[in-house]
Amino acid sequence: MKTKVLRVKKFALIGVGGYVAKRHLSAIKSTNNQLVASLDKNDSVGILDSYFPKSSFFVEYERFDRHIDKLRREGQPIDFVSICTPNYLHDAHIRFGLRNNADVICEKPLVLNPWNAKALQQIEKETNRQIHTILQLRLHDTIIALKNAIDSDSNKRVHDVDLTYITSRGNWYDISWKGNSEKSGGIATNIGIHFFDMLLWIFGDAGANIVHHAAPDKSAGFLALKNANVRWFLSLDANDLPTDCKEKNQRTFRSICVDGKELEFSDGFTDLHHKSYANVLNGCGFGIHDAMPALQTVFQIRNSLSIGRKGEFHPYLKKVSF
C-alpha cells in the first residue's frame, strides 16, 4: 500500500513586517510548507532569515502583483495568501488572493463591515476559492473545555460573565493606524473581536447590545447572549491595570469570570496559529460564516451611542471619569 505524499503548499504573505506576521511565518514553517513571496512597505524584515531566507520580498505592491502573476503563468501558482496587514486593507488583500486563484488566511478582523464580508462570499463563489480567518481562542484547550461544559449543561441557564481585557499601549499607538478608528475599527474591533467571537461561540447569539462607555482608549458595555449576560471592559490605559499587575510591572491583564469563578487561560497561546493553519490545511478552517456574528457585534458597538453608568455596567467603569 502506497503512502500518500502531501504536496508542499506555496504561500505568499502580505504584511510580513507586522507584529503578528511572525506567528504566521512560524505556522507556515511548522506545517512543512513554503513561503515563496512576501510584501511589506517597510523593509525591516530580517525575521525572514529565521524562517524563509529564500523567499522573494517586495516593498512595492505593483512588483509583488507582477511576481505572483508570473508564477501563475509559469505553472507555479501560489496556493495560499496569508494577510497580516492593517485591518482596513484586509478586504482588498483578500480580493487579491482570490483573484490570483489562491485560498486566503486572514488575521482578525476579517473585514471591518458586515457588508464587506457578504460581498466576499460572492467572490468566493465566483472564484471557487476559500477565505479562512484566525479565530484562535476557539482552539484554546481551556476555552474548548468551557464550551463543552456549557453545551452539556442540561439546565441551559443564563450565566453571568465579566470580561476584562487591559493591554496598555504607549504613545505610538495613537499615531499608528491602530489609533485611527476608520482604519482599525476602534478598540472593540482591534483588541476585542477575539473575545467577542469566543463569547458568542460559547454562549450563543447576541440580543441586546448596549455600550456604556466609548473612548479611543477604553470601551465598556453589556451583551445579552442566549446563555449569558456579559459585562465587558476593554482598555489601553495602564492606569486601569489592577494594583498587583502594576506592582509586578505587568502591562496586560485579561480576565473572564463565569458565575463569579475566574477562568484561567493565560497559558496555551504559543501554538494556536499552528493549530489554525493545520486546521485550514485539513479542510477544517474558520470561514466568513464563522466570523460574521462577531463582525456584526463589534460593528454595532462601534456605531452605538454610549449611555453612561446605567443598568448592568462593568464594575471597572466605576473608576472611569466621564
C-alpha positions as CSV (number, residue, x, y, z in Angstrom):
1,M,0.0,0.0,0.0
2,K,1.5,3.3,-1.1
3,T,1.7,6.2,1.4
4,K,0.0,9.4,0.2
5,V,2.6,12.1,-0.2
6,L,1.2,15.6,0.6
7,R,2.3,18.3,-1.7
8,V,4.1,21.3,-0.1
9,K,1.8,24.3,-0.3
10,K,3.1,27.6,-1.6
11,F,2.3,30.7,0.4
12,A,2.6,34.4,-0.2
13,L,2.3,36.7,2.8
14,I,1.2,40.3,2.7
15,G,2.3,42.4,5.8
16,V,5.4,40.4,6.7
17,G,6.8,43.3,8.7
18,G,3.8,43.4,11.1
19,Y,3.6,42.4,14.7
20,V,1.6,39.2,14.1
21,A,3.4,38.1,11.0
22,K,5.9,36.1,13.0
23,R,3.2,33.7,14.1
24,H,2.1,33.2,10.5
25,L,5.7,32.6,9.4
26,S,6.1,30.0,12.2
27,A,2.9,28.3,11.3
28,I,3.8,28.0,7.6
29,K,7.1,26.5,8.5
30,S,5.8,24.2,11.3
31,T,3.2,22.8,8.9
32,N,6.0,22.0,6.5
33,N,5.0,24.4,3.8
34,Q,6.9,27.1,1.8
35,L,6.8,30.9,1.7
36,V,7.7,31.9,-1.8
37,A,7.0,35.6,-1.7
38,S,6.1,38.3,0.8
39,L,5.3,42.0,0.8
40,D,5.6,44.9,3.2
41,K,6.1,48.6,2.7
42,N,8.8,48.5,5.4
43,D,12.0,46.7,4.7
44,S,12.9,45.8,8.3
45,V,12.1,42.1,7.8
46,G,15.2,40.3,8.9
47,I,12.9,37.9,10.7
48,L,12.6,36.1,7.3
49,D,16.1,34.8,7.7
50,S,14.9,32.6,10.6
51,Y,12.1,31.1,8.6
52,F,12.3,31.5,4.8
53,P,15.5,33.3,3.8
54,K,15.0,32.4,0.1
55,S,11.5,33.9,-0.1
56,S,11.2,36.7,-2.6
57,F,10.5,40.0,-0.9
58,F,8.9,43.2,-2.2
59,V,8.2,46.7,-0.8
60,E,6.0,47.7,-3.8
61,Y,2.6,46.2,-4.3
62,E,2.8,46.5,-8.1
63,R,6.0,44.4,-8.3
64,F,4.6,41.9,-5.9
65,D,1.5,41.6,-8.0
66,R,3.5,41.1,-11.2
67,H,5.6,38.4,-9.5
68,I,2.6,36.4,-8.3
69,D,1.1,36.7,-11.8
70,K,4.4,35.5,-13.3
71,L,4.4,32.4,-11.0
72,R,0.9,31.6,-12.1
73,R,1.7,32.0,-15.8
74,E,4.8,29.8,-15.4
75,G,2.8,27.0,-13.9
76,Q,3.9,27.6,-10.3
77,P,0.9,29.3,-8.8
78,I,0.7,30.0,-5.1
79,D,-1.8,28.0,-3.0
80,F,-2.5,30.5,-0.2
81,V,-2.2,34.2,0.5
82,S,-1.7,35.0,4.2
83,I,-2.8,38.5,5.3
84,C,-1.3,40.4,8.2
85,T,-1.9,43.9,7.1
86,P,-3.8,46.8,8.9
87,N,-7.5,46.0,9.3
88,Y,-8.8,48.4,6.7
89,L,-6.7,46.7,4.0
90,H,-7.9,43.2,4.6
91,D,-10.8,43.4,2.2
92,A,-8.6,44.5,-0.8
93,H,-5.9,42.0,0.0
94,I,-8.4,39.1,0.4
95,R,-9.7,40.0,-3.1
96,F,-6.2,40.0,-4.4
97,G,-5.7,36.4,-3.2
98,L,-9.0,35.1,-4.5
99,R,-8.4,36.7,-7.9
100,N,-5.0,35.1,-8.1
101,N,-6.7,31.7,-7.7
102,A,-5.4,31.2,-4.2
103,D,-7.2,30.5,-0.9
104,V,-6.7,33.1,1.8
105,I,-5.8,33.0,5.5
106,C,-6.5,36.4,7.1
107,E,-5.9,37.8,10.5
108,K,-8.6,39.3,12.6
109,P,-10.9,41.1,11.9
110,L,-11.7,39.6,8.6
111,V,-13.1,42.9,7.4
112,L,-14.5,46.0,9.2
113,N,-18.0,46.0,8.0
114,P,-20.6,43.1,7.6
115,W,-21.5,44.1,4.0
116,N,-17.8,43.7,3.1
117,A,-17.9,40.1,4.3
118,K,-21.1,39.4,2.3
119,A,-19.5,40.8,-0.9
120,L,-16.5,38.5,-0.3
121,Q,-18.8,35.5,-0.1
122,Q,-19.9,36.2,-3.6
123,I,-16.3,36.5,-4.8
124,E,-15.6,33.1,-3.1
125,K,-18.4,31.6,-5.3
126,E,-17.1,33.3,-8.5
127,T,-13.5,32.1,-8.0
128,N,-14.2,28.8,-6.3
129,R,-11.6,29.7,-3.6
130,Q,-12.0,29.8,0.2
131,I,-11.4,32.5,2.8
132,H,-10.2,31.5,6.2
133,T,-9.8,33.7,9.3
134,I,-7.8,33.3,12.5
135,L,-10.2,32.6,15.4
136,Q,-7.6,31.1,17.6
137,L,-9.3,31.3,21.0
138,R,-11.7,28.6,19.7
139,L,-8.7,26.3,19.7
140,H,-7.5,27.0,23.2
141,D,-7.9,24.0,25.4
142,T,-9.4,25.9,28.4
143,I,-11.9,27.7,26.1
144,I,-12.9,24.4,24.5
145,A,-13.5,22.9,27.9
146,L,-15.7,25.8,28.9
147,K,-17.8,25.4,25.7
148,N,-18.2,21.7,26.3
149,A,-19.3,22.4,29.9
150,I,-21.9,25.0,28.8
151,D,-23.2,22.8,25.9
152,S,-23.6,19.8,28.3
153,D,-25.5,21.8,31.0
154,S,-29.0,20.3,30.8
155,N,-30.4,23.3,32.7
156,K,-29.4,25.7,29.9
157,R,-29.3,28.5,32.5
158,V,-28.2,32.1,31.7
159,H,-24.7,32.7,33.1
160,D,-23.2,35.9,34.5
161,V,-20.0,36.7,32.7
162,D,-17.5,39.6,33.2
163,L,-14.8,40.1,30.5
164,T,-11.9,42.4,31.3
165,Y,-9.0,43.0,29.0
166,I,-6.5,45.7,29.6
167,T,-3.5,45.8,27.3
168,S,-1.6,49.0,27.9
169,R,-0.1,50.8,24.9
170,G,2.4,53.7,24.6
171,N,2.1,56.9,22.7
172,W,3.0,55.2,19.4
173,Y,-0.4,53.6,19.3
174,D,-2.4,56.8,18.7
175,I,0.0,57.8,15.9
176,S,-0.2,54.4,14.2
177,W,-3.1,53.1,12.1
178,K,-4.4,51.3,15.2
179,G,-5.2,54.6,16.8
180,N,-7.4,55.6,13.8
181,S,-10.8,54.1,14.2
182,E,-11.5,54.3,10.4
183,K,-8.5,52.1,9.8
184,S,-8.7,49.8,12.9
185,G,-12.4,49.8,13.7
186,G,-11.7,51.1,17.2
187,I,-10.8,49.4,20.4
188,A,-13.7,46.9,20.4
189,T,-12.7,45.6,16.9
190,N,-9.0,45.9,17.2
191,I,-8.4,44.2,20.6
192,G,-11.8,42.9,21.5
193,I,-13.0,40.9,18.5
194,H,-11.4,37.6,19.5
195,F,-13.1,37.8,22.9
196,F,-16.4,38.6,21.4
197,D,-16.1,35.8,19.0
198,M,-15.2,33.4,21.8
199,L,-18.2,34.5,23.9
200,L,-20.7,34.3,21.0
201,W,-19.3,30.8,20.1
202,I,-19.7,29.6,23.7
203,F,-22.9,31.3,24.9
204,G,-24.9,31.8,21.7
205,D,-26.3,34.6,19.6
206,A,-26.5,38.2,20.8
207,G,-29.7,40.1,21.7
208,A,-29.3,43.4,23.5
209,N,-26.0,45.2,22.7
210,I,-25.5,48.2,25.0
211,V,-22.5,50.5,25.1
212,H,-21.9,52.2,28.5
213,H,-18.7,54.0,27.6
214,A,-16.9,54.7,24.3
215,A,-13.5,56.4,24.1
216,P,-10.4,55.9,21.9
217,D,-8.5,54.2,24.8
218,K,-11.3,52.3,26.5
219,S,-14.8,51.0,26.0
220,A,-17.3,49.1,28.1
221,G,-20.8,47.6,27.6
222,F,-23.3,44.8,28.1
223,L,-24.2,41.9,25.8
224,A,-27.2,39.7,26.3
225,L,-26.3,36.4,24.8
226,K,-28.6,33.3,24.5
227,N,-27.0,31.7,27.6
228,A,-25.1,34.6,29.2
229,N,-25.3,38.2,30.4
230,V,-21.9,39.7,29.6
231,R,-20.4,42.9,31.1
232,W,-17.3,43.8,29.2
233,F,-14.5,46.3,29.7
234,L,-11.6,46.9,27.2
235,S,-8.7,49.3,27.8
236,L,-5.4,50.5,26.5
237,D,-4.8,52.7,29.6
238,A,-2.1,51.4,32.1
239,N,-3.9,53.3,34.8
240,D,-6.8,50.8,34.6
241,L,-4.5,47.8,35.5
242,P,-5.1,46.1,38.8
243,T,-2.7,47.1,41.6
244,D,-0.9,43.8,41.7
245,C,-0.2,44.0,37.9
246,K,1.3,47.4,38.4
247,E,3.5,46.2,41.2
248,K,4.8,43.4,39.0
249,N,5.3,45.7,36.0
250,Q,2.8,43.7,34.0
251,R,1.3,45.7,31.2
252,T,-1.5,43.2,30.3
253,F,-4.4,41.9,32.3
254,R,-7.1,39.5,30.9
255,S,-9.9,38.0,33.0
256,I,-13.1,36.1,32.3
257,C,-15.3,35.4,35.2
258,V,-18.2,33.0,34.8
259,D,-20.7,33.0,37.6
260,G,-18.1,34.6,39.9
261,K,-15.4,32.0,39.0
262,E,-12.2,33.1,37.3
263,L,-11.3,31.3,34.1
264,E,-7.6,30.9,33.9
265,F,-6.3,30.8,30.4
266,S,-3.0,32.8,30.5
267,D,-1.1,29.9,29.1
268,G,-1.6,27.8,26.0
269,F,-1.3,30.5,23.4
270,T,2.0,29.6,21.8
271,D,0.8,27.1,19.2
272,L,-2.7,28.4,18.4
273,H,-1.6,29.8,15.0
274,H,0.0,26.4,14.2
275,K,-3.3,24.8,15.1
276,S,-5.2,27.3,13.0
277,Y,-3.1,26.6,9.9
278,A,-3.2,22.8,10.4
279,N,-7.0,23.0,10.6
280,V,-7.1,25.0,7.3
281,L,-4.8,22.6,5.6
282,N,-7.0,19.7,6.8
283,G,-10.2,21.4,5.5
284,C,-11.5,22.5,8.9
285,G,-10.7,26.2,9.0
286,F,-13.0,29.0,10.1
287,G,-14.7,30.9,7.3
288,I,-16.8,34.0,6.7
289,H,-19.9,32.3,8.3
290,D,-18.0,31.7,11.5
291,A,-16.6,35.3,11.6
292,M,-19.9,37.1,10.9
293,P,-21.5,37.1,14.4
294,A,-18.5,38.9,16.0
295,L,-18.2,41.2,13.0
296,Q,-21.8,42.3,13.4
297,T,-21.4,42.7,17.2
298,V,-18.4,45.0,17.0
299,F,-19.9,46.9,14.1
300,Q,-22.9,47.6,16.4
301,I,-20.7,48.6,19.3
302,R,-18.7,51.0,17.0
303,N,-21.9,52.7,15.8
304,S,-23.8,52.9,19.1
305,L,-24.1,55.9,21.4
306,S,-22.9,55.3,25.0
307,I,-25.5,55.6,27.8
308,G,-23.1,56.1,30.7
309,R,-23.3,54.2,34.0
310,K,-26.8,52.8,33.7
311,G,-28.1,49.3,34.0
312,E,-25.7,46.3,34.2
313,F,-22.4,48.0,33.7
314,H,-18.9,46.6,34.3
315,P,-17.5,47.3,37.8
316,Y,-14.3,48.7,36.3
317,L,-16.4,51.5,34.9
318,K,-16.8,53.0,38.4
319,K,-13.2,54.2,38.2
320,V,-13.6,55.8,34.8
321,S,-14.0,59.6,34.5
322,F,-16.8,60.6,32.1
